[in-house]
Amino acid sequence: MNIVHGHAEHGPSEHRATVTGQAWFESVLPATDGTTIATVTFAPGARTYWHSHEHGQILQVVSGRGLVCSEGGRPEVIQAGDSIWVPPGERHWHGAAHDALMTHTAISLGTTLWAEEVTSADYPAPVPE
């Protein structure tokens, strides 16, 4: 058994190359057997860069409203209570809506491959209905 005590850290310092805008990361479980769990709060308009996960990712929205988008798709609105499964290798991004905070727990399976920043053309404002 391994007990991990969480702590919050300010996103832009450590995660500058993976998030546009301001986000706060709380490590729930650091990399353990290829699984990483973190609770992330995104300020309005903040979002991850494009990325994919070796064995997929589960997102559980805890509060607020945000967006998630897979490459080639259109951004989908997500909100408190939603759970999202991102299959292995699928390029995607996620973050807060333009006008709202959003907190989710991210369960990342295997290695995360980070790519380029999400452009304003890929991130709609305001949130699509």
OpenMM code with the backbone's topology and positions (N, CA, C; nanometers):
from openmm import Vec3, app, unit

residues = "MET ASN ILE VAL HIS GLY HIS ALA GLU HIS GLY PRO SER GLU HIS ARG ALA THR VAL THR GLY GLN ALA TRP PHE GLU SER VAL LEU PRO ALA THR ASP GLY THR THR ILE ALA THR VAL THR PHE ALA PRO GLY ALA ARG THR TYR TRP HIS SER HIS GLU HIS GLY GLN ILE LEU GLN VAL VAL SER GLY ARG GLY LEU VAL CYS SER GLU GLY GLY ARG PRO GLU VAL ILE GLN ALA GLY ASP SER ILE TRP VAL PRO PRO GLY GLU ARG HIS TRP HIS GLY ALA ALA HIS ASP ALA LEU MET THR HIS THR ALA ILE SER LEU GLY THR THR LEU TRP ALA GLU GLU VAL THR SER ALA ASP TYR PRO ALA PRO VAL PRO GLU".split()
positions = [
    Vec3(0.0857, -0.1174, 0.0000),
    Vec3(0.0000, 0.0000, 0.0000),
    Vec3(0.0897, 0.1228, 0.0000),
    Vec3(0.0450, 0.2270, -0.0708),
    Vec3(0.1196, 0.3516, -0.0782),
    Vec3(0.0216, 0.4666, -0.0583),
    Vec3(0.0430, 0.5498, 0.0414),
    Vec3(-0.0434, 0.6649, 0.0654),
    Vec3(0.0281, 0.7881, 0.0124),
    Vec3(-0.0411, 0.8625, -0.0717),
    Vec3(0.0158, 0.9841, -0.1297),
    Vec3(-0.0649, 1.1023, -0.0779),
    Vec3(0.0023, 1.1963, -0.0136),
    Vec3(-0.0637, 1.3163, 0.0365),
    Vec3(-0.0550, 1.4232, -0.0705),
    Vec3(-0.1707, 1.4755, -0.1122),
    Vec3(-0.1771, 1.5723, -0.2211),
    Vec3(-0.1282, 1.7094, -0.1805),
    Vec3(-0.0934, 1.7863, -0.2833),
    Vec3(-0.0563, 1.9265, -0.2635),
    Vec3(-0.0833, 2.0014, -0.3932),
    Vec3(-0.1296, 2.1242, -0.3807),
    Vec3(-0.1586, 2.2058, -0.4985),
    Vec3(-0.0327, 2.2785, -0.5417),
    Vec3(-0.0206, 2.2977, -0.6718),
    Vec3(0.0885, 2.3771, -0.7241),
    Vec3(0.0340, 2.4678, -0.8330),
    Vec3(0.0914, 2.5827, -0.8473),
    Vec3(0.0467, 2.6797, -0.9458),
    Vec3(0.0902, 2.6321, -1.0829),
    Vec3(-0.0040, 2.6171, -1.1737),
    Vec3(0.0207, 2.5577, -1.3034),
    Vec3(0.1255, 2.6216, -1.3914),
    Vec3(0.1244, 2.7521, -1.4129),
    Vec3(0.2138, 2.8093, -1.5124),
    Vec3(0.3620, 2.7843, -1.4872),
    Vec3(0.4034, 2.7612, -1.3636),
    Vec3(0.5458, 2.7400, -1.3395),
    Vec3(0.5923, 2.6059, -1.3958),
    Vec3(0.5382, 2.4973, -1.3474),
    Vec3(0.5830, 2.3653, -1.3904),
    Vec3(0.5205, 2.3218, -1.5222),
    Vec3(0.3992, 2.3652, -1.5503),
    Vec3(0.3248, 2.3140, -1.6652),
    Vec3(0.3160, 2.4159, -1.7791),
    Vec3(0.4067, 2.5090, -1.7823),
    Vec3(0.4046, 2.6173, -1.8808),
    Vec3(0.3990, 2.5649, -2.0236),
    Vec3(0.4686, 2.4579, -2.0545),
    Vec3(0.4750, 2.4078, -2.1917),
    Vec3(0.3603, 2.3145, -2.2266),
    Vec3(0.2619, 2.3008, -2.1382),
    Vec3(0.1510, 2.2086, -2.1669),
    Vec3(0.0134, 2.2719, -2.1498),
    Vec3(0.0081, 2.3973, -2.1021),
    Vec3(-0.1200, 2.4638, -2.0770),
    Vec3(-0.1132, 2.6080, -2.1251),
    Vec3(-0.2175, 2.6514, -2.1949),
    Vec3(-0.2348, 2.7915, -2.2296),
    Vec3(-0.3227, 2.8536, -2.1225),
    Vec3(-0.2804, 2.9627, -2.0628),
    Vec3(-0.3569, 3.0252, -1.9561),
    Vec3(-0.3133, 2.9732, -1.8210),
    Vec3(-0.3980, 2.9963, -1.7219),
    Vec3(-0.3637, 2.9619, -1.5847),
    Vec3(-0.4390, 2.8377, -1.5384),
    Vec3(-0.3653, 2.7450, -1.4792),
    Vec3(-0.4247, 2.6221, -1.4282),
    Vec3(-0.3510, 2.5818, -1.3015),
    Vec3(-0.4223, 2.5144, -1.2127),
    Vec3(-0.3654, 2.4659, -1.0870),
    Vec3(-0.3767, 2.3155, -1.0860),
    Vec3(-0.2660, 2.2485, -1.0534),
    Vec3(-0.2583, 2.1032, -1.0553),
    Vec3(-0.2417, 2.0517, -0.9140),
    Vec3(-0.3205, 1.9521, -0.8792),
    Vec3(-0.3038, 1.8827, -0.7520),
    Vec3(-0.2762, 1.7370, -0.7830),
    Vec3(-0.1579, 1.6932, -0.7499),
    Vec3(-0.1209, 1.5547, -0.7739),
    Vec3(-0.1987, 1.4655, -0.6774),
    Vec3(-0.2809, 1.3799, -0.7310),
    Vec3(-0.3550, 1.2839, -0.6501),
    Vec3(-0.2715, 1.1566, -0.6373),
    Vec3(-0.2104, 1.1159, -0.7497),
    Vec3(-0.1231, 0.9983, -0.7517),
    Vec3(-0.0161, 1.0214, -0.8574),
    Vec3(0.1083, 1.0443, -0.8144),
    Vec3(0.2146, 1.0599, -0.9143),
    Vec3(0.2314, 0.9296, -0.9916),
    Vec3(0.3056, 0.9332, -1.0978),
    Vec3(0.3225, 0.8161, -1.1841),
    Vec3(0.3484, 0.6902, -1.1026),
    Vec3(0.2526, 0.5996, -1.1076),
    Vec3(0.2595, 0.4721, -1.0369),
    Vec3(0.2128, 0.3639, -1.1329),
    Vec3(0.3017, 0.2731, -1.1659),
    Vec3(0.2691, 0.1651, -1.2599),
    Vec3(0.2084, 0.2197, -1.3886),
    Vec3(0.2590, 0.3335, -1.4361),
    Vec3(0.2126, 0.3904, -1.5626),
    Vec3(0.0839, 0.4689, -1.5546),
    Vec3(0.0337, 0.4936, -1.4352),
    Vec3(-0.0903, 0.5693, -1.4175),
    Vec3(-0.0608, 0.6948, -1.3366),
    Vec3(-0.1122, 0.8085, -1.3840),
    Vec3(-0.0990, 0.9343, -1.3124),
    Vec3(-0.2381, 0.9916, -1.2920),
    Vec3(-0.2668, 1.0393, -1.1710),
    Vec3(-0.3974, 1.0998, -1.1415),
    Vec3(-0.3731, 1.2385, -1.0858),
    Vec3(-0.4433, 1.3376, -1.1436),
    Vec3(-0.4307, 1.4755, -1.0981),
    Vec3(-0.5661, 1.5442, -1.1064),
    Vec3(-0.5914, 1.6326, -1.0112),
    Vec3(-0.7076, 1.7196, -1.0184),
    Vec3(-0.6566, 1.8528, -1.0703),
    Vec3(-0.7186, 1.9027, -1.1767),
    Vec3(-0.6733, 2.0249, -1.2420),
    Vec3(-0.7880, 2.1249, -1.2465),
    Vec3(-0.7601, 2.2475, -1.2046),
    Vec3(-0.8571, 2.3562, -1.2157),
    Vec3(-0.8044, 2.4540, -1.3191),
    Vec3(-0.8856, 2.4801, -1.4201),
    Vec3(-0.8513, 2.5710, -1.5281),
    Vec3(-0.9245, 2.7034, -1.5084),
    Vec3(-0.8525, 2.8150, -1.5200),
    Vec3(-0.9142, 2.9473, -1.5205),
    Vec3(-0.9918, 2.9618, -1.6522),
    Vec3(-1.0882, 3.0548, -1.6594),
    Vec3(-1.1605, 3.0751, -1.7857),
    Vec3(-1.0634, 3.0922, -1.9030),
    Vec3(-1.0893, 3.0173, -2.0083),
    Vec3(-1.0072, 3.0242, -2.1289),
    Vec3(-0.8811, 2.9398, -2.1272),
    Vec3(-0.8437, 2.8842, -2.0127),
    Vec3(-0.7231, 2.8008, -2.0059),
    Vec3(-0.7518, 2.6627, -2.0617),
    Vec3(-0.6518, 2.6063, -2.1274),
    Vec3(-0.6681, 2.4725, -2.1864),
    Vec3(-0.5325, 2.4076, -2.2043),
    Vec3(-0.5347, 2.2747, -2.2171),
    Vec3(-0.4112, 2.2006, -2.2412),
    Vec3(-0.3657, 2.2229, -2.3846),
    Vec3(-0.2427, 2.1850, -2.4113),
    Vec3(-0.1941, 2.1748, -2.5481),
    Vec3(-0.2526, 2.0459, -2.6075),
    Vec3(-0.2406, 2.0284, -2.7376),
    Vec3(-0.2752, 1.9012, -2.7999),
    Vec3(-0.1876, 1.7937, -2.7359),
    Vec3(-0.2438, 1.6780, -2.7119),
    Vec3(-0.1666, 1.5684, -2.6551),
    Vec3(-0.2401, 1.4366, -2.6743),
    Vec3(-0.1707, 1.3273, -2.6454),
    Vec3(-0.2321, 1.1943, -2.6499),
    Vec3(-0.1719, 1.1119, -2.5360),
    Vec3(-0.2364, 1.0004, -2.5071),
    Vec3(-0.1929, 0.9125, -2.3976),
    Vec3(-0.1743, 0.7714, -2.4513),
    Vec3(-0.0653, 0.7126, -2.4126),
    Vec3(-0.0285, 0.5795, -2.4600),
    Vec3(-0.1414, 0.4772, -2.4424),
    Vec3(-0.2064, 0.4782, -2.3266),
    Vec3(-0.3118, 0.3800, -2.2993),
    Vec3(-0.4469, 0.4455, -2.2713),
    Vec3(-0.4611, 0.5727, -2.3068),
    Vec3(-0.5889, 0.6424, -2.2908),
    Vec3(-0.5930, 0.7325, -2.1684),
    Vec3(-0.7061, 0.8015, -2.1541),
    Vec3(-0.7250, 0.8934, -2.0415),
    Vec3(-0.8724, 0.8994, -2.0045),
    Vec3(-0.8974, 0.9107, -1.8751),
    Vec3(-1.0322, 0.9303, -1.8221),
    Vec3(-1.0358, 1.0680, -1.7576),
    Vec3(-1.1352, 1.1480, -1.7946),
    Vec3(-1.1560, 1.2789, -1.7339),
    Vec3(-1.2891, 1.2758, -1.6609),
    Vec3(-1.2902, 1.3205, -1.5368),
    Vec3(-1.4133, 1.3299, -1.4591),
    Vec3(-1.4283, 1.4755, -1.4164),
    Vec3(-1.5306, 1.5423, -1.4717),
    Vec3(-1.5501, 1.6843, -1.4429),
    Vec3(-1.6143, 1.6986, -1.3056),
    Vec3(-1.5460, 1.7714, -1.2175),
    Vec3(-1.5885, 1.7879, -1.0789),
    Vec3(-1.6760, 1.9114, -1.0630),
    Vec3(-1.6375, 2.0205, -1.1310),
    Vec3(-1.7153, 2.1438, -1.1205),
    Vec3(-1.6910, 2.2310, -1.2427),
    Vec3(-1.7856, 2.3212, -1.2659),
    Vec3(-1.7709, 2.4186, -1.3731),
    Vec3(-1.8111, 2.3655, -1.5087),
    Vec3(-1.7620, 2.4367, -1.6118),
    Vec3(-1.7964, 2.4038, -1.7503),
    Vec3(-1.6717, 2.4206, -1.8362),
    Vec3(-1.6531, 2.3288, -1.9284),
    Vec3(-1.5349, 2.3339, -2.0128),
    Vec3(-1.5609, 2.2784, -2.1502),
    Vec3(-1.4508, 2.2496, -2.2179),
    Vec3(-1.4553, 2.1959, -2.3532),
    Vec3(-1.3540, 2.0832, -2.3643),
    Vec3(-1.3850, 1.9879, -2.4507),
    Vec3(-1.2913, 1.8815, -2.4859),
    Vec3(-1.3037, 1.8626, -2.6360),
    Vec3(-1.1911, 1.8341, -2.7020),
    Vec3(-1.1947, 1.8200, -2.8474),
    Vec3(-1.0898, 1.7194, -2.8921),
    Vec3(-1.1315, 1.6279, -2.9785),
    Vec3(-1.0386, 1.5344, -3.0420),
    Vec3(-1.0013, 1.5889, -3.1785),
    Vec3(-0.8818, 1.5571, -3.2234),
    Vec3(-0.8363, 1.6054, -3.3537),
    Vec3(-0.9349, 1.5649, -3.4625),
    Vec3(-0.9720, 1.6625, -3.5454),
    Vec3(-1.0669, 1.6379, -3.6532),
    Vec3(-1.2119, 1.6559, -3.6117),
    Vec3(-1.2369, 1.6726, -3.4826),
    Vec3(-1.3737, 1.6903, -3.4330),
    Vec3(-1.3992, 1.8345, -3.3957),
    Vec3(-1.5176, 1.8591, -3.3433),
    Vec3(-1.5464, 1.9940, -3.2960),
    Vec3(-1.5532, 1.9917, -3.1442),
    Vec3(-1.5182, 2.1017, -3.0796),
    Vec3(-1.5193, 2.1049, -2.9333),
    Vec3(-1.6577, 2.0711, -2.8768),
    Vec3(-1.6573, 1.9907, -2.7728),
    Vec3(-1.7805, 1.9498, -2.7053),
    Vec3(-1.7828, 2.0120, -2.5662),
    Vec3(-1.8991, 2.0593, -2.5246),
    Vec3(-1.9146, 2.1159, -2.3907),
    Vec3(-1.9173, 2.0031, -2.2884),
    Vec3(-1.8430, 2.0212, -2.1793),
    Vec3(-1.8444, 1.9272, -2.0681),
    Vec3(-1.8740, 2.0063, -1.9413),
    Vec3(-1.9368, 1.9386, -1.8444),
    Vec3(-1.9731, 2.0078, -1.7200),
    Vec3(-1.9726, 1.9099, -1.6038),
    Vec3(-1.9882, 1.9647, -1.4833),
    Vec3(-1.9847, 1.8838, -1.3617),
    Vec3(-2.0698, 1.7586, -1.3767),
    Vec3(-2.0127, 1.6456, -1.3394),
    Vec3(-2.0814, 1.5171, -1.3472),
    Vec3(-2.0478, 1.4373, -1.4721),
    Vec3(-1.9880, 1.5011, -1.5742),
    Vec3(-1.9537, 1.4303, -1.6976),
    Vec3(-1.8247, 1.3499, -1.6793),
    Vec3(-1.8196, 1.2334, -1.7456),
    Vec3(-1.6980, 1.1521, -1.7525),
    Vec3(-1.6656, 1.1312, -1.8992),
    Vec3(-1.5386, 1.1417, -1.9336),
    Vec3(-1.4945, 1.1325, -2.0722),
    Vec3(-1.3876, 1.0255, -2.0820),
    Vec3(-1.3998, 0.9370, -2.1799),
    Vec3(-1.2961, 0.8389, -2.2102),
    Vec3(-1.2288, 0.8821, -2.3395),
    Vec3(-1.0980, 0.8989, -2.3363),
    Vec3(-1.0180, 0.9311, -2.4543),
    Vec3(-0.9355, 0.8067, -2.4859),
    Vec3(-0.9597, 0.7440, -2.6020),
    Vec3(-0.8898, 0.6203, -2.6354),
    Vec3(-0.7382, 0.6388, -2.6508),
    Vec3(-0.6632, 0.5296, -2.6398),
    Vec3(-0.5179, 0.5353, -2.6569),
    Vec3(-0.4789, 0.6018, -2.7886),
    Vec3(-0.3800, 0.6911, -2.7807),
    Vec3(-0.3252, 0.7534, -2.9003),
    Vec3(-0.4091, 0.8639, -2.9632),
    Vec3(-0.5264, 0.8922, -2.9109),
    Vec3(-0.6133, 0.9948, -2.9718),
    Vec3(-0.5668, 1.1345, -2.9307),
    Vec3(-0.5294, 1.2158, -3.0308),
    Vec3(-0.4886, 1.3545, -3.0036),
    Vec3(-0.6106, 1.4353, -2.9617),
    Vec3(-0.5944, 1.5123, -2.8542),
    Vec3(-0.7072, 1.5888, -2.8012),
    Vec3(-0.6558, 1.7022, -2.7129),
    Vec3(-0.7488, 1.7859, -2.6697),
    Vec3(-0.7200, 1.8892, -2.5699),
    Vec3(-0.8446, 1.9057, -2.4840),
    Vec3(-0.8287, 1.9693, -2.3669),
    Vec3(-0.9413, 1.9965, -2.2783),
    Vec3(-0.9075, 2.1138, -2.1901),
    Vec3(-1.0107, 2.1823, -2.1442),
    Vec3(-0.9893, 2.2975, -2.0575),
    Vec3(-1.1205, 2.3662, -2.0248),
    Vec3(-1.1093, 2.4851, -1.9658),
    Vec3(-1.2267, 2.5608, -1.9226),
    Vec3(-1.2938, 2.6282, -2.0419),
    Vec3(-1.4209, 2.6589, -2.0239),
    Vec3(-1.4925, 2.7403, -2.1211),
    Vec3(-1.4347, 2.8816, -2.1162),
    Vec3(-1.4646, 2.9585, -2.2170),
    Vec3(-1.4143, 3.0955, -2.2254),
    Vec3(-1.4581, 3.1803, -2.1053),
    Vec3(-1.5750, 3.1489, -2.0502),
    Vec3(-1.6346, 3.2331, -1.9461),
    Vec3(-1.6583, 3.1601, -1.8139),
    Vec3(-1.5874, 3.0491, -1.7891),
    Vec3(-1.6124, 2.9709, -1.6669),
    Vec3(-1.4859, 2.8987, -1.6214),
    Vec3(-1.4769, 2.8744, -1.4926),
    Vec3(-1.3747, 2.7844, -1.4385),
    Vec3(-1.4189, 2.6412, -1.4662),
    Vec3(-1.3236, 2.5492, -1.4662),
    Vec3(-1.3580, 2.4076, -1.4777),
    Vec3(-1.2532, 2.3274, -1.4020),
    Vec3(-1.2997, 2.2331, -1.3199),
    Vec3(-1.2106, 2.1422, -1.2483),
    Vec3(-1.2431, 2.0000, -1.2911),
    Vec3(-1.1399, 1.9250, -1.3260),
    Vec3(-1.1594, 1.7829, -1.3553),
    Vec3(-1.0487, 1.7011, -1.2913),
    Vec3(-1.0791, 1.5741, -1.2694),
    Vec3(-0.9776, 1.4781, -1.2301),
    Vec3(-0.9367, 1.4051, -1.3571),
    Vec3(-0.8072, 1.4038, -1.3839),
    Vec3(-0.7543, 1.3390, -1.5034),
    Vec3(-0.6775, 1.2136, -1.4625),
    Vec3(-0.7183, 1.1015, -1.5185),
    Vec3(-0.6513, 0.9742, -1.4947),
    Vec3(-0.5827, 0.9375, -1.6259),
    Vec3(-0.4516, 0.9527, -1.6283),
    Vec3(-0.3734, 0.9326, -1.7501),
    Vec3(-0.3025, 0.7985, -1.7432),
    Vec3(-0.3196, 0.7203, -1.8483),
    Vec3(-0.2682, 0.5835, -1.8523),
    Vec3(-0.1508, 0.5743, -1.9493),
    Vec3(-0.0349, 0.5411, -1.8977),
    Vec3(0.0841, 0.5328, -1.9815),
    Vec3(0.1444, 0.6704, -2.0042),
    Vec3(0.2350, 0.6772, -2.0989),
    Vec3(0.3068, 0.7999, -2.1307),
    Vec3(0.2164, 0.9015, -2.1982),
    Vec3(0.2318, 1.0284, -2.1599),
    Vec3(0.1605, 1.1378, -2.2262),
    Vec3(0.2551, 1.2001, -2.3273),
    Vec3(0.2074, 1.2142, -2.4514),
    Vec3(0.2864, 1.2760, -2.5574),
    Vec3(0.2303, 1.4146, -2.5848),
    Vec3(0.3043, 1.5188, -2.5450),
    Vec3(0.2599, 1.6571, -2.5620),
    Vec3(0.2984, 1.7072, -2.6997),
    Vec3(0.2109, 1.7908, -2.7573),
    Vec3(0.2339, 1.8473, -2.8905),
    Vec3(0.2191, 1.9995, -2.8828),
    Vec3(0.1712, 2.0589, -2.9909),
    Vec3(0.1664, 2.2047, -3.0013),
    Vec3(0.0489, 2.2661, -2.9252),
    Vec3(0.0588, 2.3971, -2.9078),
    Vec3(-0.0444, 2.4754, -2.8409),
    Vec3(-0.1730, 2.4747, -2.9237),
    Vec3(-0.2870, 2.4766, -2.8572),
    Vec3(-0.4175, 2.4865, -2.9238),
    Vec3(-0.4357, 2.6321, -2.9659),
    Vec3(-0.4610, 2.6546, -3.0933),
    Vec3(-0.4763, 2.7907, -3.1443),
    Vec3(-0.6161, 2.8449, -3.1134),
    Vec3(-0.6312, 2.9755, -3.1257),
    Vec3(-0.7623, 3.0361, -3.1039),
    Vec3(-0.8628, 2.9857, -3.2076),
    Vec3(-0.8183, 2.9443, -3.3243),
    Vec3(-0.9087, 2.8884, -3.4257),
    Vec3(-0.9663, 2.7542, -3.3793),
    Vec3(-0.8904, 2.6793, -3.2981),
    Vec3(-0.9360, 2.5502, -3.2466),
    Vec3(-1.0143, 2.5628, -3.1176),
    Vec3(-1.0030, 2.6799, -3.0521),
    Vec3(-1.0689, 2.7017, -2.9232),
    Vec3(-1.1761, 2.8093, -2.9407),
    Vec3(-1.3024, 2.7686, -2.9450),
    Vec3(-1.4099, 2.8646, -2.9711),
    Vec3(-1.4436, 2.9502, -2.8503),
    Vec3(-1.4831, 3.0728, -2.8770),
    Vec3(-1.5317, 3.1617, -2.7710),
    Vec3(-1.6433, 3.2442, -2.8312),
    Vec3(-1.7568, 3.2493, -2.7707),
    Vec3(-1.7944, 3.1791, -2.6486),
    Vec3(-1.8219, 3.0308, -2.6717),
    Vec3(-1.8578, 2.9613, -2.5642),
    Vec3(-1.8845, 2.8181, -2.5698),
    Vec3(-1.9951, 2.7900, -2.6704),
    Vec3(-1.9746, 2.6922, -2.7617),
    Vec3(-2.0817, 2.6583, -2.8574),
    Vec3(-2.2007, 2.5961, -2.7851),
    Vec3(-2.3182, 2.6224, -2.8365),
    Vec3(-2.4422, 2.5649, -2.7781),
    Vec3(-2.4780, 2.4364, -2.8480),
] * unit.nanometer
topology = app.Topology()
chain = topology.addChain("A")
for resn in residues:
    res = topology.addResidue(resn, chain)
    for name in ("N", "CA", "C"):
        topology.addAtom(name, app.Element.getBySymbol(name[0]), res)
